[in-house]
Amino acid sequence: MAQPLLDAAAGLLGTGLRQGAVLGASDAADLVARFGLASMDALMRALLPLAQSLARPSVSNFRVGAVGLERRSGALVLGANLEFSGTTMAETVHAEQFLFARAFHRGEILERVATSARPCGHCRQFMAEFAGRERLVVLDPEGDGASSLAELLPHFFSPADLGETGAEPVAPALLDLALSEEAEVLRGLASRAHAPYSRGGSAALLRLADGVLVPGVAIENVAYNPSFGALQSALVNLVAAGGDPTKIRAASFGAIDGPLDSEPRARQLLAAVAPAAAFRQMTWDAALSTD
């Protein structure tokens, strides 16, 4: 049953920036019924090989897949690990980071997550940044059990420890913005990044050969090091939509002026994945509004 199910699911996956690597709620329910699965959890576990097919582990050759259930939409979102030759390990995108960044850009909260390998400590801390963490359930890939995030990461350092609430998805979803005026869109994206710790939100827009613009915003973490860069987010959205990083022709990076400088890291990552792509930088005053 495994391959017929995967083939059926692959044919139902959405396309484009908004729906790429997403299985709609009604399609997911239909697959549970059609293949006689015991629950949505069973479907999430069954879809992990399909999620792993998204992986680009150019260094480790170790494919990790993740599937998340969105609380509001009921859709299943697929994610995988991305590695980038020619840059540092710090740019690696873990499957859980892919998943949560993707949901954040879609304006959604994840309430259940299945992974093909148990989440590392880095990913557990990353997941702890997001709204809904108190109710988040992680399915055990080595059995039928499930654990809360608090059980996987007891006594974790939380946004509340620095007086913050954590990453709340914004509305409208960051992937629903009209991408016409590039500078204006980039400025708006930067103002809506999750950057409560540096107060210097940043955003990236990747321009593809066909003119399509792919957005991404920074997602900071209370523990700082697991923070996610804007260009990493944009690459997640690109891969989820079925795009090829080598087709990037240019990237615009914008940041609100703050105590940190994430531009060199973004420039280095772009040079690794698309060496011929042009890079444009913008900076705005910290008084930037969210209008």
C-alpha positions, 0 to 999 in steps of 0.5 A: 500500500505504501507506494500507491499511497505516496503516488496518490498523495504526490498527485494531490500536492499543491503547486506554487508559492502558496500551496507548494508541498501542501496537501489540502485538508479534504485531500488528506481526509480522502486519503485516510479513508481511501487507504483505510488508515487509522488516523491522520497521524498514520497518514502523516507518518506514511507521507514521510518518504514523500517529504524526504524526496524534497531534501537536498543533502548535498553534504551528508546525503542524509535525507530527513522529512517532516510533515506538519498539521496546520491547526486552522486549515487542517492541511498537511505541510511537507518539509525536508533538510537542505544543505548548501555546498560552498558555505558553512554548516550554519546555513543548513536548513533542518527539516523541522525549520523548513516546516515551521518557516513554511507554515509561518509564511503561510500564516498558520500554526502547526499543532502536530508534527511527524519526522523521519528522525527524532528532532535534534536539540537545535530543532526542538529549541527552534520549534519552541519559538512558535505560537502553539508550542504548549499544544504541539505534539511530535510523533515518534518516528520509531513507534506509535507514540507521541510527545509534547514539546515540553516532554522533548525539551523540558525546562526549555528557554522560552520567549517568555524568558526575554519578555516576548510571546514568540512567533505568531503567524501574520495576516495576510500570509506573507506568500499572499502579497502582491509582488509588483513593487519590489522595494516596497514589498521588501520593506513591508516584509522586513517589517513583519519578520519575527525579530523581537530580539534584535529589533532589526527584521530582514527580508529577501526576495529571489528573482527567478529567470521567469521573473517570479519573485520568491519572498522570505523573512527572518525568524529569530529564536530566543536562544539566538543561534537557531535563528533563521535567516531571510534568505534561508526562508526564501530558499525554503519557499522556493524549494517547496514550490518546486523551484531550482536555486540555480535558476535564481537570477538576482536577490534583494535583501533588506533589513531594518537598521539594528545591532546585528548585520545579517547581510554578509551571511545572506550574500555568502549563501546566495553566492553558494547556491547561485554564484552568478546571481546579482545581489542588492541590499537595502537598509531602513531606519529602525523607526520603520512602521508596519503599515 
